[in-house]
């Protein structure tokens, strides 16, 4: 069975979360009487706003503050099923440079509120139809203060008539979800897509089997450096996941997800029971068997 995702992608949604770290004590040899290192002149690297090449559906560099405010819409919704005190998507966003080791003029979308739900969305230039063209999703993220609990993943929303991006919430229909997520010691690289059952029209989430076994993923949440995440989906159902331009897995949408897209060839009958006269012996003598005359 060939799987082709037929849902249109209308919006790109970024969901991030941060946790403040405890202050770090300075080393013993650092103090008011410690020798100061000799100042070394470092050449400043000029920053140039990247320009996309080829056919793109959304290319955002966040260097234009006014443009970002026009293109991106923060959610004003509430998380479904949560208490009112914590349900609102009221986390604040800002356009800023990195706190450390950034380039002058290189701006990014920064999540500002601790322990709040954050969601922000922007429409694609045009819908993407998964039919005969490869799909590539790529973005850079930096946990500049480290991360204890929260995610930095993207959702590509499904086409919904008259969608108001201000009402985006966790139950809004989406086509796929991709990106890192962590809470405590549990960390994963999400890759989820919603599949429509061709028989009854129902939708079901398909989760990547290897989401929790990506090499060096834990470093992303603690090294405070920028990391590049890439997802490539081809029309033949093959996909590839890359982290910092290094391939971490190549697979197939039909084989590498749970629950599986195609049903099992054989399905157990839950009502099937053994007959009351079932004989448990592996070999049963034939009472009518006789030796041949020439035995």
Secondary structure, 3 states (H helix, E strand, C coil): CCCCCCCEEEEEEEEECCCCCCCCCCCCCCCCCCCCCCCCCCCCCCCCCCCCCCCCCCCCCCCCHHHHHHHCEECCCECCCCCHHHHECCCCEEEEECCCCCCCCCEEEEECCCCCCCCEEEEEEEEEECCCCCEEEEEEEECCCCCCEEEEEEEEEECCCCCCHHHCCCCCCEEEEEEEEEECCEEEEEEEEEEECCCCCCEEEEEECCCCCCCCHHHHCCCCCEEEEEEEECCCCEEEEEECCEEEEEEECCCCEECCCCCCCCCCCCCCCCCCCCCCCCCCCCCCCCCCCCC
